[in-house]
Amino acid sequence: MLRFFRIRLLLIVLTGLSLGGCASKTPETVVVPEAPKIAEVKPVQIADDDYLALAEKAWQIDANINVRNELLIKAAEKFSKQFECKSANVILSHIWHSINKNKHHENAQLIKAECAIFNIQEETISLELIQSWLDSLSSSEFHHRKQIAQAKLDALSDNFEAAIRKLVVNLEQASILNIQPSKQLWQWFSELSQLQRDKLVNEYPVLVPYQALASLTENTELTDLGRQQAILFWRNTHANHPLNKDFPESIDAFTQQALVSIDKVTIMLPLSGRLAAQGDAIKQGIISAYLKTLEDIKQNNPATLLPKLNFVDTGSDTQTLSASAQDPTIYQESNLIIGPLLKEHIAEVSRYNIENIPAIYLNRIDEGSRQPLNALYFSLSPEDEASQIARLMIDQGITTPVVINNGSILASRMQDAFLSTWERYGALQGIPTADSALLPVISFTDNKSMRIGITSALDVLQSQRRISQMENLSSEVVHSVTRNRRDIDAFVVFAIPDQVELINPIIEASISLFSDTALPVFASSYSYQHQLNKNSIRDLRNLSFVDMPWLMPNQRNSEFAKEVDIIWNKPSSSYLRLFAFGFDSFQFAERFGQLSFFKQNRLEGLSGTLQVNNNKQVVRELPVASVGQDAIELTK
């Protein structure tokens, strides 16, 4: 804070000096009294790196603006190296328009870019704008810092291969963005496919140890105990490697875990009450995964033992667990817990003193709630789907979609998540209308309000009114075609399947004949059910949606899916989603340690590509499909 005020004071003084040099004064006679004799004062010594004081002194000597700017830019750079970017930006903003030397301008531009990237989570500056700052730099003096900054931008755009190429040759270069470069390199390397890794390792042998460590963390054939021993051997073998000195926290934490074999799993589900059907669908998924694993073991590794499964009925009452779930020894004797399903029950199980037992809770708790230790949170979150749709649309270049929801609580939750992601992700990608308040939003309660809302959002109603006015003013027959707004480039719908089958044709009918392209419509699994007839496919044509792999045509045609359909008499989409949820929760339990500690690892499950984020939440990435002329087609 003192430095900030000192900067402000210096800049005010400098501004006053520059203005004072331009002012004219009326000469007048002044009687100067004889100065008293005082002791000689020695000049104050200024440190060589106190650029603020040096700039002030240099300005007082000859008011050379270039000398002043160079010293102030050095001061800004010093502040940025101390991670005080606010102070650096204050200096640069005050001298920006007075910089007239290209080298000074490039250095200042680079400092701005580095600070913006360093504080990217707090900034509203788009990646596109930062990129333009870097593109303007041509001086070889700033080449290494520019490359490091560019690497960070590449990584923020998920182009990790390009980021590594730039960072791996600049590991020793100084930059506020090059802190713990080996650890940064590891994080980016972990995000790559095996093919990308192999290619980079062939080009840059320095990456060989990274690949070796990655294979240890991702090998599904290793037990967690075997993985611990292999990682410790890697550390001993690469004792002097830079990554060993800045070892990733997650791997370090994993090696310090006291691991035990999992021989008893307790599964908490609502098997009675109003949620009994949902609980049973999840249970059947878990049992199916268990039996499938047992079959694989018999064929490949008969000596392996599977844990005992113990199902506990929590009931459907949100306030208390059922009587059968009250005995704490049921949980304390377990090695792993799956469930419960309800948020309220997750909060209640803390009283059973099971915080040291690994748990996969089948829901997410509210932010700020007390989180049990050693736990993961796995849920079929509709908000995750809405956020994925927002990113998908932005990546496809869509800038001004219309948002439609059916007024339900679930649709409102999804809309809020979509708008929040649209604003945050859109700002990073430089979308002009990233402000979610600028997007047209339609909420309907019945078919009439649905139709009026859509045609009004497209300005079709206004066009129809103008046509009516022309017809009233003319005695001749008016041949007319309605027009729609041209800035709208997509729709996103949060509604049930039957409603979407009405919405899609209304959108299609509302598009002017003068338009040569149909506006795309996006939806979530909330809007899709897999048992479509020919009429449904016709009404949903050109609809793009996300849903779990288990509901996609390629898995629907698998032998396993056909068995499930026969056993449960062609169950509904909602039943199949819960079945897949249970199936994946058991698959996740089998790899609990690996998936919870190593964030780069993924599980290709029935419910999506599953990965654990920094909040210990299991995040699903869903495939994208579209409704074609007569079938569902995977697009991503």
C-alpha positions as CSV (number, residue, x, y, z in Angstrom):
1,M,0.0,0.0,0.0
2,L,2.8,2.4,0.8
3,R,4.4,1.7,-2.5
4,F,1.1,2.4,-4.3
5,F,0.8,5.8,-2.6
6,R,4.4,6.5,-3.4
7,I,3.8,5.8,-7.1
8,R,0.7,8.0,-7.1
9,L,2.7,10.8,-5.4
10,L,5.6,10.5,-7.9
11,L,3.2,10.6,-10.9
12,I,1.4,13.7,-9.5
13,V,4.8,15.4,-9.0
14,L,5.9,14.5,-12.5
15,T,2.6,15.7,-13.9
16,G,2.9,18.9,-12.0
17,L,6.5,19.4,-13.2
18,S,5.6,18.8,-16.9
19,L,2.6,21.2,-16.7
20,G,4.7,23.8,-14.7
21,G,7.2,23.9,-17.6
22,C,4.5,25.2,-19.9
23,A,3.0,27.9,-17.7
24,S,4.0,31.6,-18.1
25,K,4.6,33.9,-15.2
26,T,4.5,37.7,-14.8
27,P,7.9,38.9,-13.7
28,E,7.9,40.8,-10.4
29,T,10.6,42.2,-8.0
30,V,11.2,40.0,-5.0
31,V,13.3,41.0,-2.0
32,V,15.2,37.9,-0.9
33,P,16.3,37.9,2.7
34,E,19.8,36.7,3.5
35,A,19.7,32.9,4.1
36,P,20.8,31.7,7.5
37,K,23.9,29.6,7.6
38,I,23.2,25.9,8.0
39,A,25.3,22.8,8.2
40,E,26.1,21.1,4.9
41,V,23.6,18.3,4.1
42,K,25.0,15.2,2.3
43,P,22.9,14.1,-0.7
44,V,20.6,11.1,-0.1
45,Q,22.0,7.9,-1.6
46,I,19.6,6.2,-4.1
47,A,19.8,2.5,-4.6
48,D,20.6,1.4,-8.1
49,D,17.2,-0.5,-8.4
50,D,15.0,2.2,-6.8
51,Y,13.7,3.2,-10.2
52,L,10.9,5.4,-8.9
53,A,13.4,7.7,-7.1
54,L,15.8,7.6,-10.0
55,A,13.0,8.6,-12.4
56,E,12.0,11.5,-10.1
57,K,15.7,12.7,-9.9
58,A,16.3,12.3,-13.6
59,W,13.1,14.4,-14.4
60,Q,14.2,17.2,-12.1
61,I,17.6,17.4,-13.8
62,D,16.7,17.8,-17.4
63,A,13.0,16.7,-17.9
64,N,14.0,14.1,-20.4
65,I,10.8,12.1,-21.1
66,N,12.6,9.1,-22.6
67,V,14.9,8.7,-19.6
68,R,12.0,9.1,-17.3
69,N,9.9,6.5,-19.2
70,E,12.7,4.0,-19.3
71,L,13.2,4.2,-15.5
72,L,9.5,4.0,-14.8
73,I,9.1,1.0,-17.1
74,K,11.9,-0.6,-15.2
75,A,10.0,0.2,-12.0
76,A,6.9,-1.4,-13.4
77,E,8.9,-4.5,-14.4
78,K,10.4,-4.7,-10.9
79,F,6.9,-4.6,-9.4
80,S,5.6,-7.3,-11.8
81,K,8.5,-9.6,-10.8
82,Q,7.4,-9.1,-7.2
83,F,3.9,-10.1,-8.3
84,E,2.6,-6.6,-7.6
85,C,0.9,-6.2,-10.9
86,K,-1.6,-3.5,-9.7
87,S,1.4,-1.2,-9.0
88,A,3.0,-2.0,-12.3
89,N,-0.2,-1.2,-14.2
90,V,-0.7,2.1,-12.3
91,I,2.7,3.2,-13.6
92,L,2.1,2.1,-17.2
93,S,-1.3,3.6,-17.4
94,H,0.1,7.0,-16.5
95,I,2.9,7.1,-18.9
96,W,1.3,5.0,-21.7
97,H,0.5,7.9,-24.0
98,S,3.9,9.6,-23.6
99,I,5.9,6.5,-24.7
100,N,7.5,7.3,-28.0
101,K,10.3,4.8,-28.3
102,N,9.5,1.4,-29.8
103,K,11.6,-0.6,-27.3
104,H,9.9,1.1,-24.4
105,H,6.5,0.5,-25.9
106,E,7.2,-3.2,-26.5
107,N,8.5,-3.7,-22.9
108,A,5.5,-2.0,-21.5
109,Q,3.2,-4.1,-23.7
110,L,4.9,-7.3,-22.6
111,I,4.6,-6.3,-18.9
112,K,0.8,-5.7,-19.4
113,A,0.4,-9.1,-21.1
114,E,2.3,-11.0,-18.5
115,C,0.3,-9.4,-15.7
116,A,-3.0,-10.0,-17.5
117,I,-2.1,-13.7,-17.9
118,F,-0.8,-14.0,-14.3
119,N,-4.1,-12.7,-13.0
120,I,-6.3,-14.3,-15.7
121,Q,-8.9,-15.5,-13.2
122,E,-9.5,-12.0,-11.9
123,E,-9.3,-10.2,-15.2
124,T,-12.1,-9.5,-17.8
125,I,-9.5,-9.1,-20.6
126,S,-10.1,-11.6,-23.4
127,L,-7.4,-14.0,-24.6
128,E,-7.8,-12.4,-28.0
129,L,-6.8,-9.0,-26.8
130,I,-3.8,-10.4,-24.9
131,Q,-2.8,-12.3,-28.0
132,S,-2.9,-9.0,-30.0
133,W,-0.5,-7.5,-27.5
134,L,2.0,-10.3,-27.9
135,D,1.6,-10.2,-31.7
136,S,2.8,-6.6,-31.7
137,L,6.2,-7.6,-30.2
138,S,9.0,-8.0,-32.6
139,S,12.2,-7.2,-30.6
140,S,14.5,-10.1,-30.1
141,E,15.3,-8.8,-26.7
142,F,11.9,-9.9,-25.5
143,H,11.7,-13.2,-27.5
144,H,12.0,-15.6,-24.5
145,R,9.5,-13.8,-22.3
146,K,7.1,-13.6,-25.3
147,Q,7.4,-17.3,-25.9
148,I,6.6,-18.1,-22.3
149,A,3.6,-15.8,-22.3
150,Q,2.4,-17.4,-25.6
151,A,2.8,-20.8,-24.1
152,K,0.5,-19.8,-21.2
153,L,-2.1,-18.5,-23.7
154,D,-1.9,-21.7,-25.7
155,A,-2.6,-23.7,-22.5
156,L,-5.5,-21.4,-21.6
157,S,-7.0,-22.3,-25.0
158,D,-6.3,-26.0,-24.3
159,N,-3.6,-26.2,-27.0
160,F,-1.2,-28.0,-24.6
161,E,1.0,-29.4,-27.3
162,A,1.9,-26.0,-28.7
163,A,2.3,-24.7,-25.1
164,I,4.9,-27.4,-24.3
165,R,6.8,-26.7,-27.5
166,K,7.3,-23.1,-26.4
167,L,8.0,-23.8,-22.7
168,V,10.4,-26.8,-23.1
169,V,13.0,-24.6,-24.8
170,N,12.6,-21.8,-22.3
171,L,12.6,-23.6,-18.9
172,E,15.6,-21.6,-17.6
173,Q,14.3,-18.2,-18.8
174,A,13.2,-15.6,-16.2
175,S,9.5,-14.5,-16.3
176,I,6.8,-14.0,-13.7
177,L,5.0,-16.7,-15.7
178,N,7.8,-19.2,-15.5
179,I,7.5,-20.2,-11.9
180,Q,8.2,-23.9,-11.2
181,P,8.4,-24.6,-15.0
182,S,9.0,-28.3,-14.6
183,K,5.7,-28.7,-12.6
184,Q,3.9,-26.6,-15.2
185,L,5.4,-28.8,-18.0
186,W,4.1,-31.9,-16.1
187,Q,0.5,-30.5,-15.9
188,W,0.4,-29.7,-19.6
189,F,2.1,-33.0,-20.5
190,S,-0.6,-34.9,-18.5
191,E,-3.3,-33.3,-20.7
192,L,-2.0,-34.8,-23.9
193,S,-3.0,-37.9,-25.7
194,Q,-0.5,-40.8,-25.9
195,L,0.1,-40.0,-29.6
196,Q,0.9,-36.4,-28.8
197,R,3.2,-37.4,-26.0
198,D,5.1,-39.9,-28.2
199,K,5.7,-37.3,-30.8
200,L,7.0,-34.7,-28.4
201,V,9.2,-37.1,-26.6
202,N,10.8,-38.0,-29.9
203,E,11.5,-34.3,-30.6
204,Y,12.5,-33.3,-27.1
205,P,14.3,-36.1,-25.1
206,V,14.1,-34.0,-22.0
207,L,10.5,-35.1,-21.8
208,V,11.3,-38.8,-21.3
209,P,11.1,-38.7,-17.5
210,Y,7.8,-37.0,-17.7
211,Q,6.4,-39.7,-20.0
212,A,7.7,-42.4,-17.6
213,L,6.0,-40.8,-14.6
214,A,2.8,-40.3,-16.5
215,S,2.7,-44.0,-17.4
216,L,3.0,-44.9,-13.7
217,T,0.1,-42.7,-12.7
218,E,-2.2,-43.9,-15.6
219,N,-1.5,-47.6,-15.8
220,T,-4.8,-49.3,-15.0
221,E,-3.1,-52.7,-14.5
222,L,-1.1,-51.5,-11.4
223,T,-2.7,-51.8,-7.9
224,D,-2.5,-48.6,-5.9
225,L,0.1,-50.2,-3.6
226,G,2.2,-51.2,-6.7
227,R,1.7,-47.7,-8.1
228,Q,3.1,-46.2,-4.8
229,Q,6.2,-48.3,-5.0
230,A,6.8,-47.6,-8.7
231,I,6.5,-43.8,-8.1
232,L,9.0,-43.9,-5.2
233,F,11.4,-45.9,-7.5
234,W,11.0,-43.2,-10.1
235,R,11.9,-40.5,-7.5
236,N,15.0,-42.4,-6.5
237,T,16.1,-42.9,-10.1
238,H,15.6,-39.2,-11.0
239,A,16.9,-37.7,-7.7
240,N,18.4,-34.7,-9.4
241,H,15.6,-34.1,-11.9
242,P,13.9,-30.6,-11.6
243,L,10.5,-32.2,-11.4
244,N,11.6,-34.2,-8.4
245,K,12.4,-30.9,-6.6
246,D,9.0,-29.4,-7.5
247,F,7.1,-32.7,-7.3
248,P,3.3,-32.5,-8.1
249,E,1.3,-32.3,-4.9
250,S,-1.2,-34.8,-6.0
251,I,1.4,-37.5,-6.6
252,D,3.2,-36.7,-3.4
253,A,0.0,-37.0,-1.5
254,F,-0.8,-40.3,-3.1
255,T,2.5,-41.8,-2.1
256,Q,1.9,-40.9,1.5
257,Q,-1.4,-42.6,1.7
258,A,-1.8,-45.6,4.0
259,L,-3.4,-48.0,1.5
260,V,-5.6,-51.0,2.5
261,S,-7.2,-53.5,0.2
262,I,-10.9,-53.0,-0.4
263,D,-12.8,-56.0,0.7
264,K,-16.1,-54.5,1.9
265,V,-18.1,-51.8,0.1
266,T,-21.2,-50.3,1.8
267,I,-23.7,-48.8,-0.7
268,M,-26.3,-46.3,0.6
269,L,-29.4,-45.8,-1.6
270,P,-33.1,-44.9,-1.2
271,L,-34.6,-48.4,-1.7
272,S,-37.9,-47.5,-0.2
273,G,-40.2,-44.5,-0.3
274,R,-40.9,-42.1,-3.2
275,L,-37.3,-42.5,-4.6
276,A,-37.3,-46.3,-4.5
277,A,-37.5,-46.6,-8.3
278,Q,-34.4,-44.3,-8.8
279,G,-32.5,-46.1,-6.0
280,D,-33.3,-49.5,-7.6
281,A,-32.1,-48.4,-11.0
282,I,-28.7,-47.3,-9.5
283,K,-28.5,-50.5,-7.6
284,Q,-29.0,-52.6,-10.7
285,G,-26.3,-50.7,-12.4
286,I,-23.9,-51.3,-9.5
287,I,-24.7,-55.0,-9.5
288,S,-24.2,-55.2,-13.3
289,A,-20.8,-53.6,-13.1
290,Y,-19.9,-56.0,-10.2
291,L,-20.9,-59.0,-12.3
292,K,-19.1,-57.7,-15.4
293,T,-15.9,-57.2,-13.4
294,L,-16.3,-60.7,-11.9
295,E,-16.6,-62.2,-15.4
296,D,-13.4,-60.4,-16.5
297,I,-11.5,-61.6,-13.4
298,K,-12.5,-65.2,-14.1
299,Q,-11.1,-65.0,-17.7
300,N,-8.0,-62.9,-17.0
301,N,-7.0,-63.1,-13.4
302,P,-8.8,-65.8,-11.3
303,A,-6.7,-65.1,-8.2
304,T,-8.2,-61.6,-7.8
305,L,-10.9,-61.2,-5.2
306,L,-13.8,-58.8,-5.4
307,P,-15.1,-56.9,-2.4
308,K,-18.3,-57.8,-0.6
309,L,-21.2,-55.5,-1.4
310,N,-23.5,-54.4,1.4
311,F,-26.6,-52.4,0.4
312,V,-28.2,-50.1,3.0
313,D,-31.6,-48.5,2.5
314,T,-31.5,-44.8,3.5
315,G,-35.1,-44.2,2.7
316,S,-36.4,-41.3,0.7
317,D,-37.1,-38.9,3.6
318,T,-34.7,-35.9,3.2
319,Q,-34.5,-35.3,6.9
320,T,-33.4,-38.6,8.4
321,L,-31.9,-41.9,7.3
322,S,-34.0,-45.0,7.6
323,A,-33.8,-47.2,10.7
324,S,-31.7,-49.8,8.8
325,A,-29.0,-47.2,8.3
326,Q,-28.6,-46.2,11.9
327,D,-25.9,-48.7,13.0
328,P,-22.5,-46.9,12.6
329,T,-20.5,-50.2,12.7
330,I,-22.0,-51.0,9.2
331,Y,-19.9,-48.1,7.8
332,Q,-16.9,-48.2,10.2
333,E,-16.1,-51.8,9.1
334,S,-16.2,-50.8,5.4
335,N,-13.2,-49.9,3.2
336,L,-15.3,-47.8,0.8
337,I,-18.7,-46.2,0.8
338,I,-20.8,-45.4,-2.2
339,G,-23.7,-43.0,-1.6
340,P,-25.9,-41.7,-0.2
341,L,-27.9,-40.1,-3.0
342,L,-29.6,-37.1,-1.2
343,K,-27.6,-34.0,-0.2
344,E,-29.3,-34.0,3.2
345,H,-28.1,-37.6,3.8
346,I,-24.6,-36.7,2.9
347,A,-24.6,-34.2,5.7
348,E,-26.0,-36.7,8.1
349,V,-23.5,-39.5,7.6
350,S,-20.8,-37.3,9.2
351,R,-22.2,-38.4,12.6
352,Y,-21.2,-42.0,12.0
353,N,-17.5,-41.0,12.3
354,I,-16.5,-42.3,8.8
355,E,-14.5,-39.4,7.6
356,N,-11.3,-41.5,7.2
357,I,-13.1,-44.0,5.0
358,P,-12.9,-43.3,1.2
359,A,-16.4,-42.4,0.0
360,I,-18.0,-41.7,-3.4
361,Y,-21.0,-39.5,-2.5
362,L,-23.7,-39.7,-5.2
363,N,-24.5,-36.0,-5.2
364,R,-22.8,-32.6,-4.7
365,I,-23.1,-30.6,-1.5
366,D,-23.6,-26.9,-1.4
367,E,-20.6,-24.6,-1.5
368,G,-19.5,-23.7,2.0
369,S,-20.8,-26.9,3.5
370,R,-18.5,-29.0,5.6
371,Q,-16.9,-31.5,3.3
372,P,-15.9,-35.0,4.7
373,L,-12.3,-36.0,4.2
374,N,-11.2,-38.5,1.6
375,A,-14.4,-38.1,-0.4
376,L,-15.4,-37.6,-4.0
377,Y,-18.7,-36.2,-5.3
378,F,-20.3,-37.9,-8.3
379,S,-23.6,-36.8,-9.7
380,L,-25.6,-36.5,-13.0
381,S,-25.4,-32.7,-12.7
382,P,-27.6,-30.9,-15.2
383,E,-25.5,-27.8,-14.7
384,D,-22.5,-29.6,-16.1
385,E,-24.4,-30.4,-19.3
386,A,-25.6,-26.7,-19.7
387,S,-22.0,-25.5,-19.2
388,Q,-20.7,-28.0,-21.8
389,I,-23.4,-26.7,-24.3
390,A,-22.3,-23.1,-23.7
391,R,-18.6,-23.9,-24.4
392,L,-19.6,-26.0,-27.5
393,M,-21.6,-23.2,-29.0
394,I,-18.9,-20.6,-28.4
395,D,-16.3,-22.9,-29.9
396,Q,-18.5,-23.2,-33.0
397,G,-18.5,-19.4,-33.4
398,I,-22.0,-18.7,-32.1
399,T,-22.4,-15.2,-30.6
400,T,-26.1,-14.4,-30.1
401,P,-28.3,-17.4,-29.2
402,V,-31.8,-17.3,-27.9
403,V,-32.3,-19.2,-24.6
404,I,-35.6,-21.0,-24.1
405,N,-36.7,-22.7,-20.9
406,N,-40.0,-24.3,-19.8
407,G,-40.1,-22.5,-16.5
408,S,-39.3,-25.6,-14.4
409,I,-36.9,-25.5,-11.5
410,L,-34.5,-27.9,-13.4
411,A,-34.7,-25.8,-16.5
412,S,-34.0,-22.7,-14.5
413,R,-30.9,-24.3,-12.9
414,M,-29.6,-25.3,-16.4
415,Q,-30.3,-21.8,-17.8
416,D,-28.4,-20.1,-14.9
417,A,-25.4,-22.5,-15.5
418,F,-25.5,-21.8,-19.2
419,L,-25.6,-18.0,-18.9
420,S,-22.8,-18.1,-16.2
421,T,-20.5,-20.2,-18.5
422,W,-21.4,-18.1,-21.5
423,E,-20.3,-15.0,-19.8
424,R,-17.1,-16.4,-18.3
425,Y,-15.9,-18.6,-21.2
426,G,-17.2,-16.1,-23.8
427,A,-15.2,-13.3,-22.3
428,L,-12.0,-15.4,-22.4
429,Q,-12.7,-16.2,-26.1
430,G,-13.5,-12.6,-27.0
431,I,-17.2,-13.1,-27.8
432,P,-18.7,-9.5,-28.3
433,T,-21.9,-10.5,-26.6
434,A,-20.4,-12.4,-23.8
435,D,-22.5,-10.4,-21.3
436,S,-25.3,-12.9,-20.6
437,A,-27.7,-10.1,-20.0
438,L,-27.6,-9.3,-23.7
439,L,-29.0,-12.7,-24.7
440,P,-32.7,-13.0,-25.5
441,V,-34.4,-15.3,-22.9
442,I,-37.8,-16.9,-23.4
443,S,-39.6,-18.7,-20.6
444,F,-42.9,-20.4,-21.4
445,T,-45.7,-22.1,-19.5
446,D,-47.9,-23.4,-22.4
447,N,-47.9,-23.9,-26.1
448,K,-49.3,-20.4,-26.8
449,S,-46.7,-18.6,-24.7
450,M,-44.0,-20.8,-26.3
451,R,-45.0,-19.8,-29.9
452,I,-45.4,-16.1,-29.0
453,G,-42.0,-16.0,-27.2
454,I,-40.1,-17.6,-30.1
455,T,-41.7,-15.5,-32.9
456,S,-41.3,-12.3,-30.7
457,A,-37.6,-13.1,-30.1
458,L,-37.1,-13.4,-33.9
459,D,-39.1,-10.2,-34.5
460,V,-41.5,-12.3,-36.7
461,L,-44.5,-10.7,-34.8
462,Q,-43.3,-7.2,-35.8
463,S,-42.9,-8.3,-39.4
464,Q,-46.4,-9.7,-39.4
465,R,-47.8,-6.5,-37.9
466,R,-46.1,-4.5,-40.7
467,I,-47.6,-6.8,-43.3
468,S,-51.1,-6.3,-41.8
469,Q,-50.6,-2.5,-41.8
470,M,-49.7,-2.7,-45.5
471,E,-52.7,-4.9,-46.3
472,N,-55.0,-2.4,-44.5
473,L,-53.6,0.5,-46.4
474,S,-53.8,-1.1,-49.9
475,S,-56.9,-2.2,-51.8
476,E,-54.7,-4.6,-53.8
477,V,-53.7,-8.1,-52.7
478,V,-50.4,-7.9,-50.8
479,H,-48.0,-10.7,-51.5
480,S,-45.8,-11.0,-48.4
481,V,-43.3,-13.2,-46.6
482,T,-42.4,-12.5,-43.0
483,R,-38.8,-11.8,-42.1
484,N,-36.9,-12.6,-38.9
485,R,-34.0,-11.0,-37.1
486,R,-30.6,-11.7,-38.7
487,D,-28.4,-11.3,-35.7
488,I,-29.8,-14.4,-33.9
489,D,-27.6,-17.3,-34.9
490,A,-28.8,-20.2,-32.7
491,F,-31.2,-21.5,-30.0
492,V,-30.6,-23.4,-26.8
493,V,-33.5,-25.2,-25.3
494,F,-34.1,-26.4,-21.8
495,A,-37.3,-28.3,-22.0
496,I,-38.7,-31.9,-22.0
497,P,-38.7,-34.0,-25.2
498,D,-42.4,-33.5,-26.0
499,Q,-41.9,-29.7,-25.8
500,V,-38.8,-29.7,-27.9
501,E,-40.7,-31.6,-30.6
502,L,-43.0,-28.6,-30.8
503,I,-40.4,-25.9,-30.4
504,N,-38.1,-27.1,-33.2
505,P,-40.8,-26.9,-35.9
506,I,-41.9,-23.4,-34.6
507,I,-38.3,-22.2,-35.0
508,E,-38.1,-23.7,-38.5
509,A,-41.4,-22.1,-39.6
510,S,-40.3,-18.7,-38.2
511,I,-37.2,-18.5,-40.3
512,S,-37.7,-16.3,-43.3
513,L,-37.7,-17.8,-46.8
514,F,-35.0,-15.3,-47.6
515,S,-32.6,-17.1,-45.3
516,D,-30.6,-19.9,-46.9
517,T,-29.5,-21.6,-43.7
518,A,-31.4,-23.1,-40.7
519,L,-30.6,-21.8,-37.3
520,P,-29.1,-24.6,-35.1
521,V,-30.9,-25.7,-32.0
522,F,-29.0,-27.1,-29.0
523,A,-30.3,-29.1,-26.1
524,S,-29.2,-31.3,-23.1
525,S,-30.2,-34.8,-22.2
526,Y,-33.2,-33.2,-20.4
527,S,-34.7,-32.8,-23.9
528,Y,-33.8,-36.2,-25.4
529,Q,-35.3,-39.7,-25.0
530,H,-33.7,-42.5,-27.1
531,Q,-36.9,-44.3,-28.2
532,L,-37.7,-42.0,-31.1
533,N,-40.1,-42.8,-33.9
534,K,-40.0,-41.4,-37.4
535,N,-42.3,-38.5,-36.5
536,S,-40.1,-37.5,-33.6
537,I,-37.0,-37.6,-35.8
538,R,-38.7,-35.4,-38.4
539,D,-39.7,-32.9,-35.7
540,L,-36.2,-32.8,-34.1
541,R,-34.3,-32.6,-37.4
542,N,-31.1,-30.5,-37.1
543,L,-31.2,-30.6,-33.2
544,S,-27.8,-31.0,-31.6
545,F,-27.7,-32.4,-28.1
546,V,-25.4,-33.8,-25.4
547,D,-26.2,-37.1,-23.6
548,M,-24.3,-39.9,-22.0
549,P,-22.6,-42.5,-24.3
550,W,-25.0,-45.2,-23.0
551,L,-27.9,-43.5,-24.7
552,M,-26.1,-43.0,-28.0
553,P,-26.8,-45.4,-31.0
554,N,-23.4,-47.1,-31.0
555,Q,-23.8,-48.3,-27.4
556,R,-27.6,-48.9,-27.8
557,N,-26.7,-51.5,-30.4
558,S,-24.1,-53.2,-28.2
559,E,-24.7,-56.8,-26.8
560,F,-24.6,-55.4,-23.2
561,A,-27.3,-52.8,-24.0
562,K,-29.5,-55.5,-25.7
563,E,-29.2,-57.7,-22.6
564,V,-30.2,-54.8,-20.3
565,D,-33.2,-54.0,-22.6
566,I,-34.4,-57.6,-22.5
567,I,-34.0,-58.0,-18.7
568,W,-35.7,-54.7,-17.9
569,N,-38.2,-54.7,-20.8
570,K,-36.9,-51.8,-22.9
571,P,-36.6,-49.3,-20.0
572,S,-37.0,-45.6,-20.4
573,S,-34.1,-43.2,-21.0
574,S,-34.4,-41.9,-17.4
575,Y,-34.0,-45.5,-16.0
576,L,-31.0,-46.1,-18.3
577,R,-29.3,-42.9,-17.2
578,L,-29.6,-44.0,-13.5
579,F,-28.4,-47.5,-14.4
580,A,-25.3,-46.0,-16.1
581,F,-24.8,-43.8,-13.1
582,G,-24.7,-46.8,-10.8
583,F,-22.5,-48.8,-13.2
584,D,-19.9,-46.0,-13.3
585,S,-20.0,-45.4,-9.6
586,F,-18.7,-49.0,-9.1
587,Q,-16.2,-48.6,-11.9
588,F,-15.0,-45.4,-10.1
589,A,-14.8,-47.3,-6.8
590,E,-12.4,-49.8,-8.4
591,R,-10.0,-47.0,-9.4
592,F,-10.7,-44.7,-6.5
593,G,-7.1,-43.8,-5.5
594,Q,-5.9,-43.4,-9.1
595,L,-8.8,-41.2,-10.2
596,S,-9.0,-39.1,-7.1
597,F,-5.4,-38.2,-6.9
598,F,-4.3,-37.9,-10.5
599,K,-6.6,-35.3,-12.1
600,Q,-5.4,-36.1,-15.6
601,N,-6.8,-39.6,-15.5
602,R,-10.2,-40.3,-17.1
603,L,-12.7,-43.1,-16.9
604,E,-14.5,-43.8,-20.1
605,G,-17.8,-44.7,-18.5
606,L,-21.4,-45.4,-19.6
607,S,-22.4,-42.0,-18.3
608,G,-19.6,-40.0,-19.9
609,T,-15.9,-39.4,-19.8
610,L,-15.3,-38.9,-16.1
611,Q,-12.6,-36.9,-14.5
612,V,-12.1,-35.4,-11.0
613,N,-11.7,-31.6,-10.7
614,N,-10.0,-29.6,-8.0
615,N,-13.2,-29.5,-5.9
616,K,-13.2,-33.3,-5.7
617,Q,-16.2,-33.4,-8.0
618,V,-16.5,-36.0,-10.7
619,V,-17.1,-34.0,-13.9
620,R,-18.7,-35.6,-17.0
621,E,-17.8,-34.8,-20.6
622,L,-20.6,-36.0,-22.8
623,P,-20.6,-36.9,-26.5
624,V,-22.5,-34.5,-28.9
625,A,-25.0,-35.9,-31.4
626,S,-27.4,-34.4,-33.9
627,V,-30.7,-35.6,-35.4
628,G,-30.2,-36.2,-39.1
629,Q,-32.7,-37.0,-41.8
630,D,-33.7,-40.4,-40.4
631,A,-31.2,-41.3,-37.6
632,I,-29.1,-40.0,-34.7
633,E,-25.6,-39.1,-35.7
634,L,-22.6,-38.7,-33.4
635,T,-20.8,-35.4,-34.2
636,K,-18.2,-35.3,-31.4
